[in-house]
Amino acid sequence: TLESIAPALIHEEGNLVKRSIRDLYGKDVNSVLVQGESSYRLAKDFIKMLMPSHAKNVQEYKDDIPLFLRYQVETQIEACLDSVVQLKSGGYLVIHPTEALVSVDVNSGRSTKERNVERTALKTNLEAAEEVARQMRLRDLAGLVVIDFIDMKQRKNQSSVYRTLKEALQSDKARTNVLPVSPLGLIEMTRQRMEESLRAANYSDCPYCHGRGKVLSN
């Protein structure tokens, strides 16, 4: 540092491309697209060192349309900050993180294709269980999580939803502890805090109401 001529690099955090591959690459990833020749070479060399047989999965992106625009990445990030998550069946989730607890409400919405209320509730709840596990990973939700599923009368259906949630959480790197469906139709669980949640990282306290409301940070 003393012998260098300013401006000069004196400290560098772990490289972003290497960190992304290290933290996110897994057996369920089919390909990694990298825009920019220098970053592509870096990613290719890094994966060759870690898993030579997977080197073919790293490909350079050369299209004229920017990579994030092509795959609508920014739109997906905005969707991660929305409290309402739509399900394919027509139902939806409402996710509300608070200081010490995350509440998730499951609603059937337009999901009315099944022959009776119990079947509709089961189908929506099974889909919601998988989506809740996915959203917790995407949003880095942690601490106590209470999920209010649609009421089901049959015990076997409640057990089926519980098992589906447990199975969906198996791919989660964070430690989780899930309790069976309570008499009120709730599932209570805890999830280990790995890092700051997506909401906490992207929102700041509103300067006008002094923290009672949240606004997107710069």
C-alpha distance (Angstrom), angle and dihedral (degrees) to the residues before:
residue distance angle dihedral
T1 . . .
L2 3.83 . .
E3 3.81 92.2 .
S4 3.83 96.2 45.8
I5 3.79 125.7 97.7
A6 3.82 114.0 -121.7
P7 2.97 132.1 -80.2
A8 3.81 92.1 47.6
L9 3.79 134.8 146.4
I10 3.81 110.6 -106.1
H11 3.83 100.9 165.1
E12 3.80 134.8 16.3
E13 3.80 129.6 -169.2
G14 3.81 118.0 -132.7
N15 3.80 108.0 -66.1
L16 3.84 112.0 -91.8
V17 3.82 94.6 -135.9
K18 3.81 92.5 50.5
R19 3.81 92.9 44.5
S20 3.83 91.8 50.0
I21 3.81 92.5 52.3
R22 3.81 92.6 43.5
D23 3.83 94.1 50.4
L24 3.81 102.4 34.6
Y25 3.81 108.7 28.2
G26 3.80 113.8 102.6
K27 3.79 142.7 144.9
D28 3.83 91.0 -80.8
V29 3.85 91.6 61.2
N30 3.83 112.6 96.0
S31 3.80 99.6 -177.7
V32 3.81 142.5 1.8
L33 3.81 116.2 -146.1
V34 3.81 117.0 -158.0
Q35 3.81 124.2 -172.2
G36 3.81 115.5 -151.8
E37 3.83 125.0 46.1
S38 3.84 97.4 -119.0
S39 3.82 92.9 49.6
Y40 3.80 90.5 45.5
R41 3.81 92.1 53.6
L42 3.81 89.9 47.6
A43 3.83 92.1 51.1
K44 3.82 92.4 45.2
D45 3.81 93.6 50.4
F46 3.81 91.9 45.5
I47 3.81 94.8 51.9
K48 3.83 90.7 44.4
M49 3.79 87.9 57.1
L50 3.84 93.6 47.4
M51 3.82 102.5 34.7
P52 3.83 113.7 1.8
S53 3.82 92.3 -174.6
H54 3.84 90.4 59.7
A55 3.83 95.7 52.4
K56 3.82 90.9 100.6
N57 3.83 89.2 63.9
V58 3.83 91.4 67.5
Q59 3.81 108.8 83.8
E60 3.79 133.1 175.7
Y61 3.82 115.7 -118.1
K62 3.83 110.1 -137.3
D63 3.82 104.5 164.0
D64 3.84 120.3 127.8
I65 3.83 90.8 -125.5
P66 3.84 109.3 81.1
L67 3.82 113.6 -104.8
F68 3.82 96.9 -118.2
L69 3.81 91.4 47.3
R70 3.82 92.9 49.2
Y71 3.83 92.4 54.9
Q72 3.85 96.3 33.7
V73 3.81 91.4 -123.8
E74 3.81 95.9 161.5
T75 3.82 91.0 51.5
Q76 3.81 89.3 52.5
I77 3.82 91.9 49.6
E78 3.82 89.3 51.5
A79 3.83 88.8 50.7
C80 3.83 88.6 54.4
L81 3.82 88.8 59.3
D82 3.81 93.7 50.8
S83 3.81 115.9 99.7
V84 3.85 92.7 -142.5
V85 3.83 119.8 70.9
Q86 3.81 117.8 -171.4
L87 3.82 120.2 -139.6
K88 3.82 124.0 -146.8
S89 3.82 92.2 -119.8
G90 3.83 91.0 61.1
G91 3.81 95.9 -98.2
Y92 3.78 124.3 111.9
L93 3.81 144.2 -154.4
V94 3.80 126.5 -130.4
I95 3.81 111.1 -154.5
H96 3.81 119.7 -165.4
P97 3.82 118.7 177.6
T98 3.83 113.9 -162.1
E99 3.81 132.0 179.5
A100 3.81 96.6 -75.8
L101 3.80 105.2 1.3
V102 3.79 141.0 49.2
S103 3.80 116.7 -146.9
V104 3.81 119.8 -159.7
D105 3.81 119.2 -170.0
V106 3.81 119.3 -164.3
N107 3.84 116.7 -152.3
S108 3.80 128.5 -176.2
G109 3.84 93.0 -142.6
R110 3.82 108.8 167.3
S111 3.82 93.2 -9.3
T112 3.84 101.4 119.6
K113 3.83 103.6 126.2
E114 3.81 97.2 108.5
R115 3.81 121.9 92.8
N116 3.83 95.9 -113.5
V117 3.80 142.4 13.2
E118 3.83 94.5 -100.5
R119 3.82 93.2 53.8
T120 3.82 91.1 46.4
A121 3.81 90.4 50.2
L122 3.83 92.3 48.0
K123 3.82 94.6 48.9
T124 3.82 93.1 47.0
N125 3.82 92.6 45.0
L126 3.82 93.7 50.0
E127 3.80 90.8 51.2
A128 3.81 90.6 44.4
A129 3.83 92.1 51.4
E130 3.82 91.3 58.1
E131 3.82 92.4 43.5
V132 3.84 92.9 49.2
A133 3.83 90.2 55.0
R134 3.82 89.8 49.3
Q135 3.81 94.2 46.9
M136 3.83 92.0 50.2
R137 3.80 89.7 56.4
L138 3.83 93.5 44.2
R139 3.82 94.8 47.0
D140 3.85 96.5 34.5
L141 3.80 90.1 -127.0
A142 3.81 112.2 -178.9
G143 3.78 144.1 169.3
L144 3.80 121.5 42.3
V145 3.82 113.7 -2.6
V146 3.83 121.1 -170.2
I147 3.81 116.8 -166.9
D148 3.81 118.3 -164.3
F149 3.80 105.1 -156.7
I150 3.82 123.1 -169.3
D151 3.83 109.1 -85.4
M152 3.82 115.2 -93.8
K153 3.80 123.4 -173.7
Q154 3.82 99.6 -159.1
R155 3.80 115.9 83.1
K156 3.84 93.0 -148.5
N157 3.82 90.1 58.3
Q158 3.82 91.0 51.4
S159 3.82 89.8 50.4
S160 3.82 90.3 49.1
V161 3.83 91.7 54.8
Y162 3.83 90.4 46.8
R163 3.84 91.9 51.5
T164 3.82 92.2 46.7
L165 3.81 91.1 53.4
K166 3.83 91.7 47.3
E167 3.83 91.4 50.2
A168 3.82 92.4 46.7
L169 3.83 89.7 53.1
Q170 3.81 93.7 54.2
S171 3.82 91.8 86.3
D172 3.85 90.6 52.8
K173 3.82 113.9 109.1
A174 3.82 90.7 -153.3
R175 3.81 119.0 83.8
T176 3.81 113.2 -106.6
N177 3.79 135.1 -172.1
V178 3.82 117.8 -163.4
L179 3.82 127.5 -169.4
P180 3.85 121.7 -154.0
V181 3.82 121.5 -100.0
S182 3.81 109.7 -68.0
P183 3.85 123.7 -135.4
L184 3.83 87.1 -97.9
G185 3.81 92.0 58.3
L186 3.83 94.4 -106.3
I187 3.79 128.7 132.5
E188 3.79 114.1 -152.7
M189 3.79 120.2 -162.3
T190 3.78 142.6 158.1
R191 3.80 127.6 -137.1
Q192 3.79 126.1 -163.6
R193 3.81 115.6 -112.5
M194 3.81 107.1 -119.3
E195 3.80 97.8 168.5
E196 3.79 142.4 -25.2
S197 3.80 113.5 -49.2
L198 3.80 119.6 -106.9
R199 3.82 90.3 -114.3
A200 3.82 94.2 50.0
A201 3.82 90.3 48.6
N202 3.81 94.5 49.9
Y203 3.80 103.2 36.6
S204 3.80 133.0 63.2
D205 3.80 132.2 -168.5
C206 3.80 114.1 -81.2
P207 3.85 108.6 -108.2
Y208 3.81 91.9 -144.8
C209 3.81 101.1 52.6
H210 3.84 93.8 29.8
G211 3.76 99.6 -124.8
R212 3.78 103.0 -33.7
G213 3.81 88.0 104.8
K214 3.83 132.0 37.4
V215 3.79 128.1 -136.1
L216 3.83 129.3 -172.1
S217 3.81 109.7 -94.2
N218 3.79 122.6 -129.1
